[in-house]
Amino acid sequence: MTEITGFNMLLSILLPTIAAPICYFGGRKFGRVGNGIFATFILAISTGLLSASWGRVSLGEKVIESYGVWIGLFKINLAFLHDNLSFPISILISGISMLAAIYSIAYMTHEHNQEMYFAALLLFSAGMVGVVLASNLILFYLFWEMMLVPSYFLIAYWGTGRPRIIGFKYFMFTHAGAASLLAGILLTYAYTTTFDLLGLPNILSSISPEILKIIMILMFIGFAVKLAIFPVHTWLPDAHAEAPTPISVLLSGVMIKTGAYAIVRMSITLFPSESVKVSYGLSVLAVITMLWGGFMALAQTDIKRLLAYSSVSQVGYILFGLMSLNSLGVGGGLFHIVNHGVAKGLLFMCAGAIIYSTGVRDINKLGGLASKMPLTAVATLCGALSIAGTPPFGGFASEWMIFAGGFASGNIMLSSLAIVATMVTVAYYLRMIKKVFFGVCPESLSNVKEAPSSMLLPMAILTFLTVIFGVFAFAPLQILYPAGEAVTRLIVRG
Amino acid sequence: MFTWPINLLVIFAVTTPLIYMLSVKANIKKLVDAWAVIGFILSAISFYPLYLKVSSEKVLVHYWAGTQFRGVALFEIDMLSIYMAGLFIFIGLLTAIYSTRYMEHDTRHGEYYALLLLMVSGMVGVTFAGDFFTLFIFWEVMCLTSYVLVAFRREQWEPIEAGFKYLVMSSAGSATMLFAMSILYGVVGSLNFAYMHKALSESVTPWSMISLALIVVGFGVKAAMTPFHTWLPDAHPAAPSSISAMLSGVVIKTGVYGLIRVMMLIFTPESYHWHTAIAILAVLSMTTGNLMALLQSDLKRLLAFSSIGHIGYIIFGLSVATVYGLTGSLFHILNHALGKALLFLCSGAFLLAAGTRDLNQLAGIGRKMKITGFTFIVGSLALAGVPPLNGFQSEFMLVLAGLQLGAHINLWYLFSALMIINILFSVGYYLRIIQIITLHEPSESASKAKEAPKPMLFSMVLIAILCILIGIYPGPFVNLAYQAAQSVLNIESFIKLIIH
């Protein structure tokens, strides 16, 4: 029980945490570029450490790293868990964080206080990875809040518009959600006297359904705020649009996905029979989220705000997939986490490149950039088509699975509506692309050049991935599909 | 006589004025400052063997005036006393180190350090006391010195007024307590805790109920529990910041200590059923403190109100009265002492650098004083209960204890929910001060500020590191609090040394 089994996962969280103060205090000496390279390097190592579990996870094993007792009084052990569910998402998080760090080097040129920026970025990434790896509820909550604090500072300090108000809104929304989550976690302990995620499913099945329902609702509120489900999504368009672009990449690309991860890991896994009861209601909510986000995106003129609303809409797809509660839908939802993470990360990077080169965010004031910034144009197109679910991009595979799952669970009406929502998606993306890249180029933008290559490199990598995940969809699905199957098996039993 | 930690504090307190005279005559700067710091260090060192002895023997009885007085004038030291006293001496030491630079521009250092040392010795004595006689003596030593320290800058009007208000209210509290003690003496015929437990813990009479109420008021005034809190928001901001750190960090905790000791030992919850009443007081305190803190524009006044809120959390743990509840309470005493002391020390550094406590004029000062600003962020987030800092660890224990009791008495679900809502509210003002201090553009008075001197930074950085350390690895610290909580509940071993 207290035997130590490896250090890979611990180090993958600890390294960025330790590197953060080094970045901060050594920042002046390293300079911006040195700091950025250092942060990238650290995140690359941590990605490497995380992928060490590949072999065992792909065989369907659970990799549990335990480091002994953490708080003896409550029998809480310090342990991290890699399985089919957490492995791909943790790689996604730390990989995209690494790309965001590379991207930041050039993007943050004109900003102040860069040493603190990279320190916060590292901490943010460590917190997100920790959430996914945590093997007990308290550790989970700890990291859940640990990702909130640095992201708040990143938004409130380097954001645009009215960053402090927006940062405050972001913090209070997610913290209120977290308080509800904490109440759920503590109620769980009060009834089961354990925080252990792996042991809980067996114990919880003996608790009365009324209590389970309360716990599940409390926890779900916390996850829903993070995931930005309709009516509690209002913090997202502000925060994601006004954050510095590399942070928008992380917020929209991966941070909100921790909410989806938590829904699979906890709401569905721990409370299978309760999930069945709420699945129809939540599917309706998911479709509303899709359509709401989509229509709002259609109405936006600010490029980053448009992308932020698109994230709200896409989160609806993920929730819809998860709530179909069959292996196809859940697998699709999980796959869409990855695809949307990659594609939305890419799109925010493209938007950042456009803002970096032109200094304009309003799509009505842009135009004809396709010939000036050809690489950005191609990357944007790939990202947009992937999210809109066009073959052969990654988004097609996952959205297809989500809809198939929806039909299989019998919600014909809702699934049809979800397909209609993809048309909205196509509409607002094509509108954006037309306005930004085609048409007449305004006078003021005639000298625009492509963004620096250190910004293009992460964009190129992500563009490549959107195509790869579409053509070779079986590769990520080999890992993700069993995760969906494992979860749905619990449903059948419950 | 009073065991070494207290003896040393008293000896150093008495000799401090002499040393001050000497240093003025011989024109050696900082001699008296160093003397006081040495006093605290020696006291801390002599505290360690005492800790070892208590942790092996569980309870230690020490007659400080000789054994001829059966049952009075004695110390009865258990893990709870050790836990609290250790915290008091530690914060006292850090405050003394901080004061060496903070009080530079004041005169009368001899008095200042003598009073500080005496105040800590009084607090330690309160936690060691085994009877009401001893408790009251040390209680008054602590109170009297703290009145003078609040009004230490006597040339200004504000400290005098605040000190006077504090004096009146706190003396009224002490008088109430003394009245209760006299009633109890009349009923029991002894002032010793153990005899009182034997006589009162199972037989509830109107007299014992009245004295319980009076004692709750007496200790409640010191602990600044709503509705007895009104002196605190005046006294704590008016005092020099180092003293505010002591007052808000630890002095109010002696009131909580008194409540825990007396209510768990003498007026046992099994027969006196005070759970609900105390829980209501706790919820009132936290709500008042947090709501009022939202409205303040004076940094130190805001922090003072937040102390009232945190006292509410601590009392909430007492109202649960299980081992988890008490562990949470005691652990939160430690965490709040660290966090609040840190914030007051930071605000002292800002005050010294910018000459103002007004939040609008302090805007952006954290950008000029980066290390102080960073420790300020750590302290605020710790008290806001944001993981992975220490405040979260104890707040989750307190809520957990409340929910566990809720499974038996549903009312505690409501109280726990109210506490969670309070924690959420409190984040609002902590975030506000963080934003104003570290994110805003520096204001006119803030832009001239320079980083605080090294001894002040030392205290602040050390506490900030502890806040992070306890948050990440709370195990050993929780264990200490757990041992203390267990020794509170282990009444048998406490009384068997007195009543054979």
Contacts between the chains, C-beta under 8 A, distances in Angstrom:
chain1	res1	chain2	res2	distance
A	69	B	475	6.7
A	70	B	473	7.4
A	70	B	475	6.3
A	71	B	393	7.8
A	71	B	474	5.6
A	71	B	475	5.5
A	71	B	478	5.9
A	72	B	475	5.7
A	72	B	478	7.5
A	72	B	479	6.6
A	73	B	327	6.8
A	73	B	478	5.1
A	73	B	479	7.0
A	73	B	482	5.5
A	138	B	396	7.2
A	141	B	387	6.5
A	141	B	396	7.9
A	142	B	387	4.2
A	142	B	388	5.0
A	142	B	392	7.5
A	143	B	387	8.0
A	143	B	388	8.0
A	144	B	387	7.9
A	145	B	386	5.4
A	145	B	387	4.4
A	145	B	388	7.5
A	145	B	392	7.3
A	146	B	387	6.2
A	146	B	388	5.5
A	148	B	386	7.5
A	149	B	381	6.4
A	149	B	386	5.9
A	152	B	431	7.9
A	156	B	435	6.6
A	156	B	439	5.7
A	157	B	439	5.8
A	164	B	435	5.4
A	164	B	439	6.0
A	164	B	440	7.8
A	167	B	435	7.7
A	168	B	431	6.2
A	168	B	432	7.9
A	168	B	435	7.1
A	171	B	427	7.3
A	171	B	431	5.9
A	172	B	427	7.1
A	172	B	428	6.8
A	172	B	431	7.7
A	175	B	386	7.8
A	175	B	424	6.6
A	175	B	427	5.5
A	176	B	424	5.8
A	179	B	420	5.2
A	179	B	421	7.7
A	179	B	423	6.6
A	179	B	424	4.8
A	182	B	396	6.7
A	182	B	399	7.2
A	182	B	420	6.9
A	183	B	399	7.4
A	183	B	403	7.8
A	183	B	416	7.6
A	183	B	417	7.1
A	183	B	420	5.5
A	186	B	396	6.6
A	186	B	399	5.4
A	186	B	400	4.7
A	186	B	403	5.1
A	186	B	416	7.9
A	187	B	403	5.6
A	189	B	400	6.0
A	189	B	403	7.8
A	190	B	400	6.7
A	190	B	403	4.2
A	190	B	404	4.6
A	190	B	406	7.0
A	190	B	407	5.6
A	191	B	407	6.8
